[in-house]
Amino acid sequence: MRDSITRDARLALDLALTVRHDGDGGVTDDLTEPSALTAWVRARPDAFPRPEHFVAGITHLTAVRDLRTALRTLFAHAVRPARPSPADAARLLPVTEALRRLNEAAARTPTVPVLDWAEGDGPVERRRPVPDCGHDPAATLAQAAIGFLAGPDRERLRACHAPRCVRYFLKEHPRQEWCRPSCGNRARVARHHERHRRAGQGVPGT
């Protein structure tokens, strides 16, 4: 069982999960207005530079939504041969297009090399955004997505196929099938009803 999740994985998942079930059988989008993106960024002070000063415009919103489409396409690619989230089945990009969007977004924030040298360790070069170069949340999100998709946590990525769920999640233990216990409960109830329906119709179980 893993109790921790990397910053990159959390940020990438958080973006993907702004597409969610609406509770009435459909899918809703948490990022439909610039003000919603402003609030979403400001709610993550550890992920973005100076989020308290960020005010989203329509250009920011469009860039983040385009990146999210690319990210969910790559999530669907990552969980193969399992099925993607039901929210994505009819709107996946070609993988090459998704990769292009992701890489171009990540490149929009210039970075500089910074040397870290902790006591007892060797020197390590890291990349940090150039100070005061402007705030492009799509670039920050794209860099986190690349870190997650290129890292070991990608192997734990799954799509939840419980009724009325469109979430992706990281599998925490070998027997986990659903993103949350409530999804597992709904899936078991749905299976129970389906078995009874088949029995009532004389359909052999599978």
Salt bridges, closest charged atoms under 4 A:
ASP8 OD1 - ARG7 NH1 2.90
ASP14 OD1 - ARG10 NH1 3.28
ASP14 OD2 - ARG44 NE 3.28
ASP29 OD2 - ARG65 NH1 2.35
ASP29 OD2 - ARG68 NH2 2.73
ASP30 OD1 - ARG20 NE 2.84
GLU52 OE2 - HIS53 NE2 3.45
ASP88 OD1 - ARG72 NE 2.84
GLU97 OE2 - ARG100 NH2 2.63
GLU97 OE2 - ARG101 NE 3.10
GLU104 OE1 - ARG100 NH1 2.80
ASP116 OD2 - ARG126 NE 2.77
ASP116 OD1 - ARG128 NH2 3.66
GLU125 OE2 - ARG127 NH1 3.73
ASP132 OD1 - ARG50 NH2 3.44
ASP136 OD2 - ARG108 NE 2.84
ASP153 OD1 - ARG2 NH1 3.06
ASP153 OD1 - ARG156 NH2 3.21
GLU155 OE2 - ARG154 NH2 2.57
GLU172 OE2 - ARG156 NH1 3.49
GLU177 OE1 - ARG191 NH2 3.49
GLU194 OE2 - ARG197 NH2 2.65
GLU194 OE2 - ARG198 NE 3.06
